[in-house]
Each structure stands twice: as structure tokens, then as C-alpha cells.
Amino acid sequence: MRCALAGLLATLALCSPPTRAADAPAPAEPPPTYTTEVKGTVPDLIGRWFVVAQLSTPQGGQPVAAVASFWEVTAPEGKPALTVRFVSPPAAISDAIRAANTEHRPWEPSLEELRGVRDGWNTLRPEARGVASVETTITGKDAFTDPIKADDAMRDARFVVQTTTNFTPGNQRPIKDVLLYGAKEQETYGWRGAYASATIAAAPFPIPIAFAGTFHMYRLESVAPRGLLARVLSVFSGCGRKSSS
């Protein structure tokens, strides 16, 4: 049934919640620690990914929000290692997502916006979100657990990526986020599938907040550069224009 995995998410997220200390000014936060576990057979995921999730309530219906994430998958010891980059999207994308969320409509990046993310990857501005650690599990279909097999949204996936983000106490941050991405269809620029999440709020006691929806993960290396003609024309895009003054 559809709620089976939502129950699993809440259980995972509520396990051993850390004790909350009183909010207090803190020094610059250290970088998060990352771990990745791979179970079963998974496809090649090496590269940089722009991930867009379309959130709705667990009951479905109108979209609640679009959320963008940035992943980098490497293989330092021959096994995938996923790093979530906590950065701000380019300004144009942030504005487009904000407008879509205000109007409660889905949002997907254009090809030109994907190129912008790819080309500006190393200049994306870091965000201080109080993340202590991120634990990732990538599970191939041949290693699905019983809860995944029982869930209507995830059982047909070819692989599932689960990220658990643990936050440091303070500043009204949540305790943790548990996100599930069930990749079902491979497309030109990556994968598309089902999404589920549970955020555990801290006060006055741990409260799970669940969302469902869909996602699309774009492998930025698969996005072709603009053609030569388009690049040449862009150089002269302002030529020949007269001032209106």
C-alpha cells in the first residue's frame, strides 16, 4: 500500500533524535560528513546532477512546491560516493522556482538553464544550513527490501536513492530529512521517477512532516553545449541596437 514507505520514512527519521540545546551563536560550521552505501546492482551514476522534485501531499493532488538539489557522484574506491552540495541555484532559476511555487504549478528547467547550472557549477554559492552529516543508500531493484516492494510508488523503480540529512541543533532547524528517489524511467538527460520525503521538526517534540511527488534528475554532462552558430550570434546579440533616448 502507498502509506507503507511513508511509515518507513517516519520510522527512520524518528530513530534516536538528538537532544536539542538552547539556540546560541555558533562559529562557522564545518563541512558535513558523507557516507554512501550501495546495495544490489545500480547503473552508472558518476557525474554531476541537478535534481528537481515536485512536492505534493501524500494524498496527491496539486503541487505544493518544486525543490532543487545538487548532487555530485564520484567513485574514489571504485564504488559510487554521493555528495549533496548545499548551494544556491543561479538567480534566474531561484526566481523561476519561486514564481512556480507561488502559483502552485510544476517547474522544470529549460535546456539553457541546465547549461547554466553545468557551466556555473564551481561558482554556485554555498548555503549554511547547519548540516552535520548526509547518509546515502543507493539500492538496486535486485536488493529491494520488503517495505520498498510493498510501496505502490517505489516498487516499480529500477533503483532507489535514499538520503538522510542530519542537522546540528539550533536556529529552528529540523532534526533530520529523509528523502527517497525511486528512479523509474531513463531519459535523454537522466532519470525520472517517484519521490517521497519526511522532515522531522524539532519542537516541542519530534513531528514528522511528509510529502510525496515526482522528481527528475539531470546528468549535467549529458547536456550538449550550444551550437557554434548560437554562440557566435550571442556575441553580437547587442550589436545594431539603437538607444531610445
C-alpha positions in Angstrom: 0.0 0.0 0.0 1.1 3.6 -0.7 1.5 4.5 3.0 3.9 1.7 3.8 7.0 3.6 2.7 5.8 6.8 4.3 5.6 4.8 7.6 9.2 3.6 7.0 10.4 7.1 6.3 8.8 8.4 9.5 10.4 5.5 11.5 13.8 6.1 10.0 13.6 9.8 10.7 12.4 9.4 14.3 15.2 7.0 15.3 17.4 8.4 18.1 16.6 12.1 17.6 19.4 14.2 19.0 18.8 16.3 22.1 18.2 20.0 21.3 20.3 22.5 23.1 19.3 26.2 23.5 19.9 28.3 20.4 23.2 30.1 20.7 25.6 31.9 18.2 28.0 29.3 16.7 31.2 29.6 14.8 31.4 28.9 11.1 30.0 25.4 10.6 32.4 22.6 9.5 31.6 20.8 6.2 29.2 17.9 6.5 30.4 14.3 6.6 29.2 11.9 3.9 28.7 8.2 3.6 27.3 6.1 0.7 26.2 2.5 0.8 25.4 0.6 -2.4 23.1 -2.4 -2.3 22.5 -4.6 -5.4 23.1 -3.6 -9.0 22.8 0.1 -9.8 23.5 1.9 -13.1 26.4 4.2 -13.7 25.7 7.4 -11.8 29.1 9.1 -11.9 28.8 12.8 -12.7 27.1 16.0 -11.6 23.3 16.0 -11.2 20.7 18.7 -11.0 17.7 17.2 -9.2 14.3 18.7 -9.2 11.5 17.3 -7.1 7.8 18.3 -7.4 6.3 18.0 -4.0 2.7 17.4 -3.1 0.9 16.0 -0.1 1.0 12.2 0.5 -2.6 12.1 -0.7 -1.6 13.6 -4.1 -3.2 16.5 -5.9 -2.0 20.0 -6.6 1.8 20.5 -6.4 3.0 22.2 -3.2 6.5 23.2 -4.2 9.4 22.5 -6.5 12.7 21.8 -4.8 16.1 21.8 -6.4 19.1 19.8 -5.2 22.7 19.4 -6.5 24.5 16.0 -6.4 28.0 15.0 -7.3 28.7 11.3 -7.6 32.3 10.1 -7.7 33.9 6.7 -7.4 37.1 7.2 -5.3 37.4 3.5 -4.4 35.6 2.0 -7.4 32.2 2.4 -5.7 29.7 5.3 -6.0 30.0 8.1 -3.4 27.3 10.7 -3.5 27.8 14.2 -2.2 24.9 16.6 -1.8 26.0 20.2 -2.4 24.2 22.7 -0.3 24.3 25.7 -2.6 22.0 28.3 -4.0 20.7 27.9 -7.6 21.6 30.6 -10.1 19.4 33.7 -9.6 17.3 33.1 -12.7 16.4 29.6 -11.5 15.7 30.7 -8.0 13.3 33.3 -9.3 11.6 30.8 -11.7 11.1 28.3 -8.9 9.8 30.9 -6.5 7.2 32.1 -9.1 6.1 28.5 -9.8 5.7 27.7 -6.1 3.7 30.9 -5.6 1.3 29.8 -8.3 1.4 26.1 -7.2 2.5 24.8 -10.5 5.3 22.3 -11.5 8.6 23.6 -12.7 11.3 22.0 -14.8 14.5 23.6 -16.1 14.9 24.6 -19.7 17.9 23.3 -21.7 19.5 26.7 -21.4 19.0 26.7 -17.7 20.6 23.3 -17.4 23.6 24.6 -19.4 23.8 27.5 -16.9 23.9 25.1 -14.0 26.6 23.0 -15.7 28.8 25.9 -16.7 28.5 27.6 -13.3 28.8 24.5 -11.1 32.0 25.6 -9.5 30.7 29.1 -8.7 27.4 28.2 -7.0 27.2 30.0 -3.7 27.4 27.7 -0.6 24.5 27.9 1.9 25.0 27.5 5.6 22.1 25.1 6.6 23.5 23.5 9.7 24.0 20.1 8.1 26.1 17.7 10.2 26.1 14.6 8.0 24.4 13.1 5.0 24.0 9.3 4.8 23.1 7.9 1.3 21.9 4.4 0.4 21.6 3.5 -3.3 19.6 0.3 -3.8 19.2 -1.6 -7.0 16.0 -3.5 -7.8 17.6 -6.8 -7.1 18.2 -5.7 -3.5 14.9 -4.0 -2.7 13.7 -4.5 0.9 10.1 -5.7 1.7 8.9 -2.1 2.5 10.0 -0.9 -0.9 8.5 -3.9 -2.6 5.2 -3.1 -0.8 5.0 0.5 -1.7 2.9 1.5 -4.8 5.1 4.5 -5.6 8.5 2.8 -5.3 8.1 -0.9 -6.2 8.5 -0.3 -9.9 11.7 1.7 -9.6 14.9 0.4 -11.2 16.9 1.8 -8.3 16.2 3.9 -5.2 18.4 6.7 -3.8 17.8 7.4 -0.1 19.5 10.4 1.5 19.3 11.1 5.3 20.4 14.6 6.2 21.1 15.1 9.9 21.2 18.7 11.2 23.1 20.3 14.1 20.9 21.7 16.9 19.7 25.3 16.9 18.2 28.1 14.8 14.9 26.3 14.5 16.4 23.7 12.1 14.7 20.3 11.7 16.3 17.3 13.3 16.6 15.4 10.0 15.3 15.0 6.5 14.8 11.5 4.9 14.3 11.7 1.1 13.6 8.8 -1.3 14.0 9.0 -5.1 12.7 5.9 -6.9 14.1 6.1 -10.5 11.7 4.5 -12.9 12.4 5.9 -16.4 15.8 6.7 -18.1 15.6 9.7 -20.3 17.9 11.7 -22.5 19.3 13.8 -19.7 18.9 11.4 -16.8 16.2 9.7 -14.8 12.6 10.4 -13.7 10.5 8.7 -11.0 8.7 8.9 -7.7 9.7 11.0 -4.7 8.9 10.8 -1.0 10.2 12.7 2.0 9.8 13.1 5.7 11.1 16.1 7.7 11.3 15.8 11.4 10.6 19.1 13.1 12.3 19.7 16.5 9.8 21.4 18.8 8.1 21.0 21.1 8.7 17.3 20.3 9.7 15.4 17.1 6.9 15.8 14.5 7.1 14.1 11.0 6.1 16.2 8.0 5.6 14.0 4.9 5.5 14.8 1.2 5.2 12.8 -1.9 5.6 13.6 -5.6 7.8 13.1 -8.6 11.4 14.0 -9.5 13.7 14.4 -12.4 17.5 14.1 -12.1 19.5 15.7 -14.9 23.1 14.5 -15.6 24.7 17.7 -16.5 27.5 16.1 -18.5 24.8 14.8 -20.9 23.6 18.3 -21.7 25.1 19.3 -25.1 26.8 22.7 -25.4 25.1 25.4 -27.5 25.9 25.0 -31.2 28.6 27.1 -32.8 26.1 29.4 -34.6 24.2 30.1 -31.4 27.5 31.0 -29.6 28.6 33.3 -32.4 25.2 35.0 -32.5 25.2 35.6 -28.8 28.4 37.6 -29.1 26.6 40.0 -31.5 23.3 40.0 -29.7 23.6 43.7 -28.7 25.0 44.9 -31.9 23.0 47.2 -34.2 20.6 48.3 -31.4 19.9 52.0 -31.2 19.4 53.9 -28.0 15.8 55.0 -27.4 17.0 58.2 -25.8 
